[in-house]
């Protein structure tokens, strides 16, 4: 039996700082701890601090080599708190050395290649975890977690474009929706148990709620098989999406819950609904949930409460094993008002609420975001020709009025790029023959210098709210806290 020894105070301090940093939300801002580990100031403009973790590896390798020289290279050679600490260090070390293989697997699956992915490297990763002292079953579990971490990172970091604070906040919220705010507790208590944690995405039409939902849905836990040779599901098999507003009232229940042969005219065979097709590794995305009728809400509520559903024409309940993510362009206040939306249904849906920012909010926080978005959208549209078109697109968009509101959000921007490519310019759609907008008495009073400070701030906050849509957005732009911004918006005195 190996002799049990302990870490030195300096080693313990370094490893504790390392784990506190790397087990935090990678889309957060922990520059102080990261700078201490790097020995220099960490850059502040990265989308994710995890992009800097490779720079931590030389110092980590050096300290692990020092431990090996003293015969400390396995968990059973350490005791108590030191063993618990080194579990986390060894797991990070194994992850950081192998994450590129997981990225290759995800890319292979995303491209839809017919050939089977190369998974020969899995055995090497499994051997490295066994070498640290993890048992085979636990090692397979950690490899599955590595796969989940890389999928979440891929879809949250790469599939969402933008470095503005609203987008940073969105990424942090999406990560928490997958792993909670405490990754270490998640790995011990909640891995493979997140099905009961539904998420409701709020945001205007065209903001990208579908991309946000896909980031959550493609980031669920997927186990490794007992032989350590393959994962139970691929990336594209875990996310099922439907737009409820596109389904007719007569077919929506059949599409969601399925039906049995002869249940209604035209039901010539059994049909498995979306809830049947979404298994325990999957996520079902219900877009435009705010448009469904009260009877359908009642049946969906039962699924959320009891985790069961009954196909149309059947009396045999079936169990729903997956996770629900829903989205609506209705505001939180509208949903809570009880107008056409059951409150008990809302509370069951909103285990977590994430607000997807508008393009107006994003550009108000960072004007550079427009150029980054244009580059990303062009790359998706025209591939290698994107660089040649970028400058022409930006010149055309610069002709828009200052502070153009982009009422259609990213979806409008995408159509604007197509029109510039085709026509050389973008002329926003407008209702023909509409009345001229009425003069704004607040602007006139502000120009005349007849407003006091309360009136000036209140009017400004109200107009920001009309443009941005949420109290939180107004608070971010003005630097006020949310309650103060709300008080100015609701209790202002205007001429």
Secondary structure as the mmCIF struct_conf table of DSSP 4:
data_model
#
loop_
_struct_conf.conf_type_id
_struct_conf.id
_struct_conf.beg_label_comp_id
_struct_conf.beg_label_asym_id
_struct_conf.beg_label_seq_id
_struct_conf.end_label_comp_id
_struct_conf.end_label_asym_id
_struct_conf.end_label_seq_id
HELX_LH_PP_P HELX_LH_PP_P1 UNK A 2 UNK A 4
STRN STRN1 UNK A 5 UNK A 5
HELX_RH_AL_P HELX_RH_AL_P1 UNK A 9 UNK A 22
TURN_TY1_P TURN_TY1_P1 UNK A 23 UNK A 23
BEND BEND1 UNK A 24 UNK A 24
TURN_TY1_P TURN_TY1_P2 UNK A 26 UNK A 27
BEND BEND2 UNK A 28 UNK A 28
HELX_RH_AL_P HELX_RH_AL_P2 UNK A 31 UNK A 38
TURN_TY1_P TURN_TY1_P3 UNK A 39 UNK A 39
BEND BEND3 UNK A 40 UNK A 40
HELX_LH_PP_P HELX_LH_PP_P2 UNK A 41 UNK A 43
BEND BEND4 UNK A 44 UNK A 44
BEND BEND5 UNK A 47 UNK A 47
HELX_RH_3T_P HELX_RH_3T_P1 UNK A 49 UNK A 56
HELX_RH_AL_P HELX_RH_AL_P3 UNK A 57 UNK A 69
TURN_TY1_P TURN_TY1_P4 UNK A 70 UNK A 71
BEND BEND6 UNK A 74 UNK A 74
HELX_RH_3T_P HELX_RH_3T_P2 UNK A 75 UNK A 77
STRN STRN2 UNK A 78 UNK A 78
HELX_RH_AL_P HELX_RH_AL_P4 UNK A 80 UNK A 110
TURN_TY1_P TURN_TY1_P5 UNK A 111 UNK A 112
BEND BEND7 UNK A 114 UNK A 115
HELX_LH_PP_P HELX_LH_PP_P3 UNK A 116 UNK A 117
TURN_TY1_P TURN_TY1_P6 UNK A 120 UNK A 120
HELX_RH_AL_P HELX_RH_AL_P5 UNK A 121 UNK A 132
TURN_TY1_P TURN_TY1_P7 UNK A 133 UNK A 133
HELX_RH_AL_P HELX_RH_AL_P6 UNK A 136 UNK A 153
HELX_RH_PI_P HELX_RH_PI_P1 UNK A 154 UNK A 158
BEND BEND8 UNK A 159 UNK A 160
BEND BEND9 UNK A 164 UNK A 164
HELX_RH_AL_P HELX_RH_AL_P7 UNK A 165 UNK A 179
BEND BEND10 UNK A 181 UNK A 181
HELX_RH_AL_P HELX_RH_AL_P8 UNK A 183 UNK A 185
HELX_RH_PI_P HELX_RH_PI_P2 UNK A 186 UNK A 190
TURN_TY1_P TURN_TY1_P8 UNK A 191 UNK A 192
TURN_TY1_P TURN_TY1_P9 UNK A 195 UNK A 196
STRN STRN3 UNK A 199 UNK A 202
TURN_TY1_P TURN_TY1_P10 UNK A 205 UNK A 206
BEND BEND11 UNK A 207 UNK A 207
HELX_RH_AL_P HELX_RH_AL_P9 UNK A 209 UNK A 217
TURN_TY1_P TURN_TY1_P11 UNK A 218 UNK A 219
BEND BEND12 UNK A 220 UNK A 220
HELX_LH_PP_P HELX_LH_PP_P4 UNK A 223 UNK A 223
STRN STRN4 UNK A 224 UNK A 224
HELX_LH_PP_P HELX_LH_PP_P5 UNK A 225 UNK A 225
TURN_TY1_P TURN_TY1_P12 UNK A 226 UNK A 227
BEND BEND13 UNK A 228 UNK A 229
STRN STRN5 UNK A 231 UNK A 231
BEND BEND14 UNK A 232 UNK A 233
HELX_RH_3T_P HELX_RH_3T_P3 UNK A 235 UNK A 237
BEND BEND15 UNK A 238 UNK A 238
STRN STRN6 UNK A 239 UNK A 243
HELX_RH_3T_P HELX_RH_3T_P4 UNK A 244 UNK A 246
BEND BEND16 UNK A 247 UNK A 247
TURN_TY1_P TURN_TY1_P13 UNK A 249 UNK A 251
HELX_RH_AL_P HELX_RH_AL_P10 UNK A 252 UNK A 257
STRN STRN7 UNK A 259 UNK A 259
TURN_TY1_P TURN_TY1_P14 UNK A 261 UNK A 262
BEND BEND17 UNK A 263 UNK A 264
TURN_TY1_P TURN_TY1_P15 UNK A 265 UNK A 266
BEND BEND18 UNK A 269 UNK A 269
STRN STRN8 UNK A 271 UNK A 271
HELX_RH_AL_P HELX_RH_AL_P11 UNK A 274 UNK A 277
TURN_TY1_P TURN_TY1_P16 UNK A 280 UNK A 281
STRN STRN9 UNK A 283 UNK A 287
TURN_TY1_P TURN_TY1_P17 UNK A 288 UNK A 288
HELX_RH_3T_P HELX_RH_3T_P5 UNK A 289 UNK A 291
BEND BEND19 UNK A 292 UNK A 292
HELX_RH_AL_P HELX_RH_AL_P12 UNK A 294 UNK A 306
BEND BEND20 UNK A 307 UNK A 307
STRN STRN10 UNK A 308 UNK A 309
STRN STRN11 UNK A 312 UNK A 312
TURN_TY1_P TURN_TY1_P18 UNK A 313 UNK A 313
STRN STRN12 UNK A 318 UNK A 319
BEND BEND21 UNK A 322 UNK A 322
STRN STRN13 UNK A 323 UNK A 328
BEND BEND22 UNK A 329 UNK A 330
HELX_RH_AL_P HELX_RH_AL_P13 UNK A 332 UNK A 336
TURN_TY1_P TURN_TY1_P19 UNK A 337 UNK A 338
BEND BEND23 UNK A 339 UNK A 341
HELX_RH_AL_P HELX_RH_AL_P14 UNK A 343 UNK A 349
TURN_TY1_P TURN_TY1_P20 UNK A 350 UNK A 351
STRN STRN14 UNK A 352 UNK A 355
HELX_LH_PP_P HELX_LH_PP_P6 UNK A 356 UNK A 358
HELX_RH_AL_P HELX_RH_AL_P15 UNK A 359 UNK A 365
TURN_TY1_P TURN_TY1_P21 UNK A 367 UNK A 368
HELX_RH_AL_P HELX_RH_AL_P16 UNK A 369 UNK A 382
HELX_RH_3T_P HELX_RH_3T_P6 UNK A 383 UNK A 385
HELX_RH_AL_P HELX_RH_AL_P17 UNK A 386 UNK A 397
TURN_TY1_P TURN_TY1_P22 UNK A 398 UNK A 399
BEND BEND24 UNK A 400 UNK A 400
HELX_LH_PP_P HELX_LH_PP_P7 UNK A 401 UNK A 401
TURN_TY1_P TURN_TY1_P23 UNK A 402 UNK A 403
TURN_TY1_P TURN_TY1_P24 UNK A 407 UNK A 408
HELX_RH_AL_P HELX_RH_AL_P18 UNK A 409 UNK A 423
BEND BEND25 UNK A 424 UNK A 425
TURN_TY1_P TURN_TY1_P25 UNK A 432 UNK A 433
HELX_LH_PP_P HELX_LH_PP_P8 UNK A 434 UNK A 439
HELX_RH_AL_P HELX_RH_AL_P19 UNK A 441 UNK A 448
TURN_TY1_P TURN_TY1_P26 UNK A 449 UNK A 449
HELX_RH_AL_P HELX_RH_AL_P20 UNK A 453 UNK A 468
BEND BEND26 UNK A 470 UNK A 470
HELX_RH_AL_P HELX_RH_AL_P21 UNK A 471 UNK A 478
HELX_RH_AL_P HELX_RH_AL_P22 UNK A 482 UNK A 491
#
